[in-house]
Amino acid sequence: MSDPYPPETLHEDDDNGTMPANVESLAQHVIGRKIVSVEMNPEGGKWGEPQTTLVLDNGKRVSLVDTDDCCAFTSLSEFWMDPSAVDHVILGVGTTDGYTTWHIYADFGDIMRLKVGWSAGNPFYYGYGFDIVVTEPQPNP
């Protein structure tokens, strides 16, 4: 299967590689797995930032934590998930629209679509990009 979402290229004044690295990090954690649920926590981050957690079929939890640093930010504004797709293994993560739409896809198409707002602010003095926090499942005692 060819990549349905070829890598986007942003101008060097808009992004210093943070957004492609964020997508790659998410992909590393979810490819080959299935999403069994999504949890939204409006204050789940370390400093009370909104957090969206993908719960995978192996018990791993992959959280996208919004960031906000002065005039730079990254936030998940909404997501769509195909409930009939839970039995499909994730093959990749791609983006469109200047990294504002993220696609988590399987062989038939999108399993999940994320609407992402972001800005490097005053490039590149402040931090942006999701904080991606991965929690491994706890072994049974």
N, C-alpha and C positions, 0 to 999 in steps of 0.2 A: 504494500500500500504506500503510495506517495504521501508526502507530508501535506495535509490539507491547509496548513497555515505556515507558509514559508516565513523564516525569521524576518522581522521588521528591522529597519535601520532608522535610527533617530539621529538627528543632527547633533554634533558634538557639543553644541551650546545648550541643548535641551536635556541631555542625559549623559552621564559619565560611565555608563555600563551597568548601573544599578538595576534598571528594569529588566534587561535580558538576564542578568544574574539571578534576580528574584524568580523569574519564570523557570529558569534552569534548576534552581534549588527546589521549587515545588515539584517539578517533573521528576527529579531524582527520588523523591519520597513517595510519589503516587503511581508511577508507571509500573505496570504488572500487577496492580492491586485493584480492588473494587471498593467503591464508596458505599458504605452501608447506612450512614446517616450524616447529617450536618447539624452542628450545634451553634447557635448564635448566643454570644454573651456580650452585652453592651458595655461591660466593665471588666472583662476577663484578662486584659493584659497586665503586665507587671506594674504599670503605673495607672491602671484603670482605663486603658484604651479599649475600644471595641475589638472583639476577637471572634473570628469564625473558625470553627474546628471541623475538619473532615475526619470522620471516623472510618478507618479502613477495615477490610475483612480480616486482617491479621491482628486487629486490636490496636494497631498504631494510630495515634492521633496527631494530625498535622494541622497546626493552628496558624492562621494568617492574622497577625496582630497589626492593626492600623498604627501608623506613625504620624506624629505631628511635631515638627521642630521649627518654631517660628513661622516662616513663610513657606517651608517645604513640608510636604505631607504625602501620604499614600493611604487610601481608605477604600474599603469595599462598600459600595453603595447599594448593591443588590446582587442577587444571584438567581439563576434558574437551574433546576435540576430535573432531568427526565426520570420519573420514578420507575418507568419500565426498563431503565438501563442498569439497574443495580446488579444484574447478573453478567454484565459485560466488563471485561478487563480493560483498564486504561492503557492506551497505546501512546499517548503523548499529551503535551500541553503546548498550546500555541496562542498567539495574540493577533488582534486586528485593531484598527483604528488608533494607532499610536500608543499601544499598550494600555488602552482603556477598556478593551474587551478581551478577556482571557477565556480560552476554550480548553476544557478537559475533555478529551475525545477517545472514542473506541473505534472499532472497525466500521461501524455504521454511521458515525457522526458524533455530535456533541452529547456527552453525558451531563455536563455541567457547563454553564456559562456565567462568568463573573463580570460585573461592571465595576471598573476600578477608576477612581479619581486619583490623580497624582500630579505633583509639581516638584521640580528640583528647587523651587524658590529662587533664591539668589545663588545661581550655580557657582560652585558646588560647595558652598560654605556650610549649609545645614544638611542634616541627614533625612533621607527619604527611602522609600521602599518598605515593603512589609517586613516585620520581624517574623520569621518563620520558626516556630517552636515545635519540635517533634517530641512526643512522649511515647516511649516504648511501652507495650503492655506489661503489666506486672505478672510474674509467674505465679501460678497457683501454689499455695503452701502445701 
